[in-house]
């Protein structure tokens, strides 16, 4: 019963995410093709460009051709995915039939995902401080904070993944969590790459 519930939960969450982003992205592509082109070019700087375009095309009307807004959208997506994954892990933690080692790994993952969410959450307003009135060392201070916090969030997510690398884990639990956490880590990696791109292209001259 537990494995069946787990399978249904995975299917529901994955399908829900796909439908929402696919519908929004199609609308944006027809209404703002210039912004879509900008997003595609920018996403080439990431490790997962296809995922990057899929996640951020829905924000084309907001992003337009602003590198700061694109980085902001990427961080928002990362935060949203991390929060939904946290809910997913919490549900796993309450499921019966987990082995002690699996239970501990899920608990550890909850802790690291909580830290990851905190890091991303505070990076979003910090990025907002890198606007037109932020120059020189002030700009670098704020953007450096964002880079540090998003890097820490990515480390937390990878730490959660490492906790499920052993052979003794239940196959369904291991597969479910790795799929979700890997997706979050890839989205966060893309967000960090876009923050770095924004920083490099707007770094003040010496």
N, C-alpha and C positions, 0 to 999 in steps of 0.2 A: 504493500500500500504506500509506504514511504517513498520508494523508488518511482512509483507511478505518479505520485503527487509532484515529486521533484521534476520529472520529465515534463509534466503539464505546465509547471511554473516557468521552466526554461523556454518552452515554445511560446507561451503567452507574452512574456517580457520581450523576447526577441522580435516577435511579430509586431507588437505594439510600437516598439522603437522604429522599426523599418517603415511602417505605414505612416507614422507622423512625419518623419523626416523626408520620406519620398514625396508625399503630397506637398509639403511646404517648398521643397527644392524645385519641383516642377513649376510651381507658381512663380517663383523667383526667376527662373531661367527665361520665362516668357516676358516678364515685366522689366528685367534689368540685365540684359545680356552683357553690358560693359562690366558690371560688377562681377558677374560670373566669370568672365575672362580674367579679371584681376585676381579673383580667388584661385582659379586654376594655376595661374602663373606663380602666385605666392606659395601655393601648396607644394610646388616642386622643391621647395627648400626643406620639406619635412621627410621623415623616414617612411611615412605611409601616405603618399599623396592622394591615392584613390579614396581612402577613408577620409582624409582631410576635406576633399571636395564634397564628398557625400554629406559630411556633417555640417559644413559651413555654407553650402549653397543656399540653404533655407534662410540665411541671414543676409543675403545679398542686398536687399533694400535698405538695411541698416548699415552694413559695412561700406557700401558704395565702393570707393577706392581709397579708403583710409586704412593704413597699416595698423594704427593703434586700435581702431574699431574691429579689425579682423582678429587681432590678438585677443581683444576683449571677448569677442564671440567664441573664440577657441577655448578660452578659459571658462566661459560660461557653460559650454558643452561639456568640458572636462568635469566641472563641478556637478552638473546634472547627472552625468553618467556615474560619477563616484557615489552620489547620494542614492541613486537607484540600486547600485550594486551593494551599498551598505544595507539597504532594506532586504535585498536578496540574501545576503549573508546572514542577516538577523533571522530570517525565516528558516534558513538552514540550521542555525544554531538551536532553534526550538523544535526541530524535527527529532522524532524518536529513532532509535536504532543506530545512532552513530557510535563508533568505537571511541574509547577514551582518547586515543591519539588524534582521531578525526575531530573530536569535540574540542580538544586543545588547539588544534590548527585553525579551526573556525573561529574560536575565541581570539586567538592571536591576530587573525585576519581582521576581525572586527576592530581591534585596537589600532592596528596600523591604518585601516581605512578611515577611521575617525580622525587620526592625525593628518592623513592625506587631505581629507575634506577641509580641515581647519587651515591647512597651508594654502590650498587653492582659494578658499573663501576670503582670506585676507589679502591675497595677491590681486584680486579684481579691483577693489578700491584703490590699491596702491598704484596699479597701472593707470588709473584715472588721474593720478597726480603728475603724469608725464605729458600732459597736454601742452597747449601753445604757450602757457605762462611758465612752464618749467624749462629752464635752460641750463647749460653748463653742468656744473657739479651737482646741482639740484636734480636735474634730469637723470644723471648717472646714478645718484643715490637711490632714487625711487625705482628705476628699472632694474638695478642690481638686486634690490630687495625682492622684486617679482621673480627674477631668475633664480635666486636662492631658494625661495619658498616653493616654486613649481618643481625645481630639481629635487627638493626634499620630498614633495608629494609623490613624484615618480619613484623615488627610492622606496618609499613606504609601500607603494603598489607592487613593486618587484619583490619586496620582502614577503608580502602576502603570497605571491606566486611561489616563492621558494619553499614556503611551508607545506605545499602540497606536491612536492617533487618526489617524495618517497614511494616505494612500491607497495607499502602496506596500506595505502589509502583505498577506500571504496571507489571503484571505477566511476560510478555515477556522480558521487560527490566531487571527486577530483576533476572530472571532465567539466562539470557544471561550473565550478568555481574558477577553474583555469580559463574557461571561455570568457566569463564575465570580467575577471580581473585583467586578463590579457587585453581585452577590448578597451578597458579604462586606461591601462598603461599606454596603449598605442595612441589614444586620444590625447592623453596628457603629454606624451612625447611630442606630438604634433603641435600642441599649444606652446610648449617650451621652445620649439624650433621657430614658431612665428613670433614669439616674444623676442627671441635672439635676433631674428631678422629685423624686427622693428628697432631694436636697440642699435644694431650695426648701421642701419641706414639713417638713423637720426642722431648718432653719436656726435657730440659737439666737436668741432675742430680744435686741435691743440692750440 
